Amino acid sequence: MIRHARTCCLAAFAAFAGVASEGVEPEDERFASGWRLALADQAPAPERRPNVVLILADDLGYGDVSAYGSRLQTPNIDRIGQGGAVFTQGYVTTPVCSPSRASLLTGRYQQRYGFEYNARQAEDVPDVGLIAGERTIADYLGDAGYATGIVGKWHLGFKEEHYPTNRGFDEFYGHLSGATIFVNVESRGAVSLPSGAARRERYPGDPRTDLVVRGTQAPAPPQRRAGNRILRGSDGTVVREAGYITDVFGDEAVDFIERHRDEPFFLYVPFNAPHSPFQTTQRYYDRFAQVENELQRIYFGMIAALDDAVGRILDALEAQGVADDTLVIFLSDNGCAAYFEGLCSCDLLSGGKLTYYEGGVRVPYLLRWPGRIPEGTRIDEPVSTLDILPTLLAAAEAPLPEDTVLDGRDLGPLVEGHGGWSHERFVWRNYPTVAVRQGAMKLIKPHQDRPGGFLYDLAVDPREQENLAAARPDAVASLEAEIEDWRAITVEPLWSRRPPLAYSVCGIEPIGFEN
């Protein structure tokens, strides 16, 4: 249901599921819904199409954002939801980094084009990435006249054809790999070093110009290697950035906004925080002196740095006078990395990254567009990151593709109150593990081709504590049929996965998941 804080209106809850296999709406309805409908009610017409800032956190749990009742405060991330909408049941398409990003940027289930497993570089598999022909949000908005840029983690391939500036982005600053260290230092542990002259010039007296890094012995190189170096531009110039990389990415995002304030822009900011290795600065470490668990304390510091960077991005939009013309989206690519013992919260949801429990696939999901999304909106209707692309095309009044099936829907009708809608189902798969949700019922199968599994009623058991499979064989069979129907749109994975990792979290029986 949808609740607007100012009006206290309640919209009827609609049954949930994933995306209908037919994808886009009929031709005569394609431009008559969502933001286009909302914009038709506005007078006069807006002078420019909205800017878009899409912020993606890395391994940030649902219980790590205070808008959801978190164990720590994230006031800047919360600003997005306070000024717009908080989605309480926002889902990714997989609980692991790069396939989740692939589906977000293409608006399509990644299994449609073989991106089922994490992109990685290894001797036993070919170099992998987003295949040619799959278009990204940047491709579509670039065609619509937007300046496009990415600042942060790419993780969609390493070859030239995968490179961000060959996939619709005009500008790139970040790393291609799934992870990188947060400061490019010569040794681990506590170190002191100055950041770049450019930041000192830009922020005189800012404590971020002198860093003391606190970190764990997480398995990562002390220096950036070829795959995880910081690169700039279409030619991949290597940047030896000494600053704390979360701060750096925030600064680069601000710079992009300042340079493109006079034209419609799409800025994608996929931070690598708070993904491992767990490293924070003394400044943020000191904020959490009351936290006894060292790993949690560092993790909280990383989230605080991320939240501050989000705040600087929001402040830059205000300073440049474009905040009211900008649709801001905040998401995480999957849940908290619960395979690090003691790291994640079990208070709201169970499970975490790599698992198909809610803690792995339900993520922070917030949208803000002043004047279009009522402040304080709360939406309990389940939605997907697949919905982001069609929502942005509608907001930009750009055409939907005629030759490509999109698996999401425009969120406009939902947030504007022009009528509720629901998906048919949601399916998650890293073969052989698969899961499906339809209505409130969710089935997790450790092996797609074997009967049975774990059945939960999320309406009464969102933490997935009671397995109903034995008591509800009819529901299991119905959901298994949904999985079989969904398989018709999939193709074989284009590369192999690493051996699965099994771990127990929040008292849930361990199941093997992609590592």
C-alpha angles and dihedrals in degrees: 000000000000124000122190109200094214097050102026088219118163122209119202115266111248122207113260137228142134128281127308111248093236089068116190126051123259114285096252092054100043097098099030102078145062121008091359088061091046093048090050087062093054123091125227103026115249115269093228140015114262123270115234127218112184112189118191123188121205118236092341110158128228088241093053097074118075093218085075097046096273130185089241137036124259103176097169096049086046089056088070093057094039090055093042137353137336113203110207096193105040115152138197121211095241137010096238131080116249102034087049090053092046093056093044094054097041099038088227136105104265090226088070089074104026100262092131100133137044116287110243144156114242138145094241097054133049120254103278139199148122105333124236113270097037106113124211134214086260091056092052097043092042088057087051091057102265125143104234131204141165126205117184140012119008106178094169099108144314106231125096092257089056096048113121096241088055091052101059103287120122093197136029133187117165144053132305096213133087093249142006136180116269097232124029097230133155096236141019128255129039115354137163123214138144122252124229124307090238092063093046089052093047097044107028111196093009109148089224089075091075113045134197109187124210115193148159128238091258113161103267134116118264089228129040114261129208094278098049105035120128110256135189132202136353092303094055098239108192113239117203095208113181097185127097100280097224088058091045093052090049091051093048091051090052090050091053091052092049093050096046102037092115096057136046109274140184114209119186112195110185102177118201090219133143092013117115141300088079107225131146137165125258088249092064096033089060092056090070103046089137092063109095098189105086095207092049091047092055091044091052089050090053091052091048090054090049091050092050090050090052088051092054090051091051091046091051091054089053094045092051092048095241103104093104090050096050132089107209121196127187123192142149122230093227141331132298117298095253094173085083099083114242095006103107137058121247094186099096107020137006127234128027145206115354092021129097092221114114092264089062101046107023109082143173106284119180133162132190128185112154113227092014105057113045114239116258096020115162119194121194095177108112112249137174140227082240086074094063098078098050089044092054093046089053092047091050091044088235120150122260113242113269097203101040129070113227117204099206137070135228109267091207098097090048098052096036094050095238090134137314125259137184139201122244095232145324124234128189123188142170096166126275091020114069138168136185136191125199120169106330094326120099129184125196116194119191087204123027094210097049126078125253132016141166117319123195135179103219093191090071102014111041091157089058098231101144120061107210097181096109093046096044109041090152091060091047091052092048093051092045087056089053090054091051091050092049092051089071090076095050133092131201115284111264094220139018130263129234119254111290122258120224121201137158119229133173090001094298119142108258120251126184114257136176114288 
